[in-house]
Amino acid sequence: MTPDRRPTRHVFVTGAANGIGAAVCRRFAASADRITAVDIQVDRLRALVDDIRATNSVEIDAVCGDLAGEEFAGSVMREAWQRRGPVDVAVLAAGIYPAITFLDLTADAWDRVQHVNVRANVQITQALAVLAMAEQRRACVIAISSGAAQRARPGAAHYSASKAALEMLVRSAALELGPSGIRVNAVSPGFIAVASDANPVTSAYAELLSRNPLGRPGRPEDIAAAVHWLASDEASWVTGSILRVDGGASAGNAALPLHWPAATLAQLPPTTDEMLRGT
């Protein structure tokens, strides 16, 4: 991929160690951007950074920490800004979705999901906005949402609620930060086939979620491409938007059979128009 003919940006990515976050890091690295990669998975994060450094001549830092911790989430953006300069793009890809039935859902489990999936994103976006506004700089925030924001599923009350909250957070932040030149959007992926120790998915579950009009599960690179576009000048008039990148899954359920087979049409009683024409 040919790097963009423009000044390099500083791109901040959470959930960077694997899956969508890692694909986002690779996509921006291919554009010669500087990257701060944040994740709790130390070994995977270091492996990603080493691989990107070996294949791209870019500056990339690894920052390890738990975004559920209020202190870390509140300070990591400032740390990245001080270390590598002003952040131009923040991609909020970190998210957890442990499967817990509604009656087994505890306050601690609920809080951890909300803290990682929502509160950390509030803190990071606030920190970026304060820093950017102080220096009168434009910036872009792109959160990773989910179809679960619109459709509940068993074992995901905490996750679905967090993503619904995240989408409203995106709209609210876009409304208030837009006058300062800060755009806030989200990409909502369909099912993405990734290997994740933190968020494992069974093959049967993956098969069900892969049923969409385009007939295949998504790839992390599909989402990274959408994120890369939202961060570009081509999307300079886009804010407060939720971009559904899901193979058409949000358009409807492609797995349902025809509810009124054509063979039964001949058995229908005549319509009023037909009866009038016959008189």
C-alpha positions in Angstrom: 0.0 0.0 0.0 1.4 3.4 -1.0 1.6 5.8 2.0 -0.7 8.9 1.8 1.0 12.1 0.5 0.4 14.1 3.6 2.0 14.8 7.0 2.1 11.8 9.3 -0.4 11.7 12.1 -0.2 10.4 15.6 -2.8 7.6 15.9 -3.8 6.3 19.3 -5.4 2.8 19.4 -6.9 0.9 22.3 -7.5 -2.8 22.2 -4.5 -2.9 19.9 -3.1 -6.3 20.6 -5.2 -8.4 18.3 -8.3 -8.5 16.1 -9.8 -5.2 15.0 -7.3 -3.1 17.0 -4.3 -4.8 15.5 -5.7 -4.5 12.0 -6.2 -0.7 12.6 -2.6 -0.4 13.8 -1.3 -2.1 10.7 -3.5 0.0 8.4 -2.3 3.3 9.8 1.3 2.0 9.9 1.0 1.3 6.1 0.1 5.0 5.8 3.4 5.9 7.6 1.5 7.2 10.7 3.0 7.2 14.2 1.1 4.9 16.6 0.5 4.5 20.3 -0.9 1.0 20.8 -2.7 0.3 24.1 -3.8 -3.0 25.5 -3.8 -5.2 28.6 -2.3 -8.2 26.8 1.4 -7.5 27.3 2.9 -10.4 25.2 0.5 -10.0 22.2 1.0 -6.2 22.2 4.8 -6.5 22.2 4.6 -9.0 19.4 2.4 -6.6 17.3 4.8 -3.7 17.9 7.8 -5.8 16.9 6.1 -7.0 13.8 5.0 -3.5 12.7 8.5 -2.2 13.3 10.0 -5.0 11.2 7.7 -4.3 8.2 7.2 -0.5 8.4 9.5 2.4 9.1 7.2 4.0 11.6 7.3 5.1 15.2 5.1 2.9 17.4 4.9 2.7 21.2 3.3 0.0 23.3 1.4 1.1 26.5 0.1 -1.8 28.7 -2.6 -1.3 31.2 -6.2 -2.1 32.2 -8.8 0.4 30.9 -11.2 -0.7 33.6 -8.9 1.3 36.0 -10.1 4.8 36.3 -6.6 6.2 36.8 -5.0 4.5 33.8 -7.9 5.3 31.5 -7.7 8.9 32.6 -4.0 9.3 32.1 -3.1 7.2 29.1 -4.0 9.8 26.5 -2.0 12.5 28.2 1.0 10.1 28.4 0.8 9.4 24.7 0.5 13.1 23.8 3.5 13.9 25.9 5.6 11.0 24.6 4.9 11.2 20.8 3.3 14.6 20.3 -0.3 15.7 19.7 -2.8 12.9 18.9 -4.7 13.4 15.7 -6.8 10.2 15.6 -8.0 8.1 18.6 -9.4 4.7 17.7 -11.3 3.2 20.7 -11.3 -0.5 19.9 -11.0 -2.0 23.3 -14.0 -4.0 24.4 -14.9 -7.1 26.5 -18.0 -9.3 26.1 -18.0 -12.2 28.6 -21.1 -14.3 28.1 -23.2 -14.2 31.3 -26.9 -15.0 31.5 -29.1 -12.2 32.9 -29.8 -14.0 36.2 -26.1 -14.7 36.7 -25.0 -11.2 36.0 -23.3 -9.6 39.0 -22.7 -6.0 39.8 -19.0 -6.6 39.5 -19.3 -8.2 36.0 -21.7 -5.4 34.9 -19.3 -2.7 36.2 -16.2 -4.1 34.5 -17.9 -4.2 31.1 -19.2 -0.7 31.5 -15.9 0.6 32.7 -13.9 -0.8 29.7 -16.5 -0.3 27.0 -18.0 3.0 28.0 -16.3 4.9 30.9 -12.7 4.5 29.5 -13.9 5.9 26.2 -15.4 8.9 27.9 -12.2 9.6 29.8 -10.0 9.2 26.8 -12.2 11.4 24.6 -12.4 14.0 27.3 -8.6 14.0 27.7 -8.0 14.3 23.9 -10.5 17.1 23.6 -9.0 19.2 26.4 -5.5 18.8 25.0 -6.5 19.5 21.4 -8.6 22.5 22.4 -5.7 24.0 24.4 -3.6 23.9 21.3 -6.4 24.8 18.9 -5.9 21.5 17.0 -8.4 19.4 15.2 -8.8 15.8 16.1 -10.8 12.7 15.3 -12.2 10.0 17.5 -13.5 6.7 16.2 -15.1 4.2 18.5 -15.8 0.6 17.7 -19.4 -0.3 18.5 -21.4 -3.4 17.6 -24.6 -4.7 16.2 -25.4 -5.6 19.8 -26.2 -2.0 20.4 -29.4 -2.5 18.4 -30.1 -6.3 18.9 -30.0 -8.1 22.2 -28.8 -11.6 22.5 -28.6 -14.2 25.3 -25.8 -13.7 27.7 -25.0 -10.2 26.6 -27.2 -7.8 28.5 -24.2 -6.0 29.9 -22.4 -5.9 26.5 -25.5 -4.7 24.5 -26.2 -2.0 27.1 -22.6 -0.8 26.9 -22.6 -0.6 23.1 -26.0 1.2 23.1 -24.5 3.7 25.6 -21.4 4.0 23.5 -23.3 5.0 20.4 -25.2 7.7 22.3 -21.9 8.9 23.8 -20.6 9.3 20.2 -23.5 11.4 19.2 -23.4 13.5 22.4 -19.6 14.1 22.1 -19.9 15.0 18.4 -22.6 17.5 19.3 -20.6 19.3 21.9 -17.0 18.9 20.5 -17.8 19.7 16.9 -17.5 23.5 17.2 -13.9 22.9 18.4 -13.0 20.9 15.3 -13.2 17.5 17.0 -15.1 14.8 15.0 -16.5 11.8 16.8 -17.9 8.8 15.0 -18.2 5.0 15.4 -17.9 1.9 13.2 -20.3 -0.8 14.1 -19.0 -4.2 12.8 -21.0 -7.3 12.1 -19.5 -10.6 13.2 -15.7 -10.5 12.7 -13.8 -13.8 12.7 -10.9 -13.3 15.1 -9.0 -15.6 17.5 -9.4 -14.0 21.0 -8.4 -15.5 24.3 -10.2 -12.6 26.1 -13.4 -13.0 24.1 -13.7 -16.6 22.8 -16.6 -17.5 20.5 -17.7 -21.1 19.7 -17.8 -22.3 16.1 -21.6 -22.9 16.2 -22.1 -19.3 17.5 -19.8 -17.9 14.8 -21.7 -19.8 12.1 -25.0 -18.2 13.2 -23.6 -14.7 13.3 -21.9 -15.2 9.9 -25.3 -15.3 8.1 -25.6 -12.0 6.2 -26.5 -10.9 2.7 -22.8 -11.0 1.6 -22.5 -14.6 2.9 -19.2 -14.4 4.8 -18.0 -13.3 8.2 -16.1 -10.0 8.3 -12.4 -9.6 8.6 -10.6 -7.2 10.9 -9.2 -5.5 7.7 -12.8 -4.6 6.6 -13.2 -2.6 9.8 -9.8 -1.1 9.7 -10.5 0.2 6.2 -13.7 1.9 7.4 -11.8 3.4 10.3 -9.1 4.7 8.1 -11.6 6.4 5.8 -13.4 8.1 8.8 -10.0 9.5 9.9 -9.3 10.9 6.5 -10.0 14.3 5.0 -12.6 12.7 2.7 -14.7 12.3 5.9 -14.1 15.8 7.1 -17.9 16.6 7.2 -18.8 13.4 9.0 -19.4 13.4 12.7 -21.9 11.9 15.1 -22.4 9.0 12.7 -22.5 5.2 13.3 -21.2 3.4 10.2 -22.5 -0.1 10.0 -19.9 -2.4 8.4 -21.6 -5.8 8.7 -22.1 -7.5 5.4 -25.7 -6.2 5.3 -26.7 -8.0 8.6 -28.3 -4.8 9.9 -30.5 -4.7 6.8 -32.4 -7.8 7.9 -32.2 -11.5 8.5 -31.0 -13.2 5.3 -31.4 -16.7 6.8 -35.2 -16.6 7.1 -37.2 -18.6 4.5 -39.8 -16.9 2.3 -42.9 -16.4 4.5 -45.4 -16.8 1.6 -44.2 -19.2 -1.0 -45.2 -18.3 -4.6 -46.8 -21.7 -5.1 -49.6 -20.8 -2.7 -50.6 -17.6 -4.6 -52.9 -19.6 -6.9 -54.9 -20.7 -3.9 -55.7 -17.2 -2.7 -59.2 -15.9 -3.0 -59.7 -13.2 -5.8 -59.1 -9.6 -4.9 -61.8 -7.0 -5.0 -60.5 -5.6 -8.3 -60.5 -9.1 -9.8 -64.1 -9.8 -8.7 -65.2 -6.4 -10.2 -63.5 -7.2 -13.5 -65.3 -10.5 -13.6 -68.7 -8.9 -13.4 
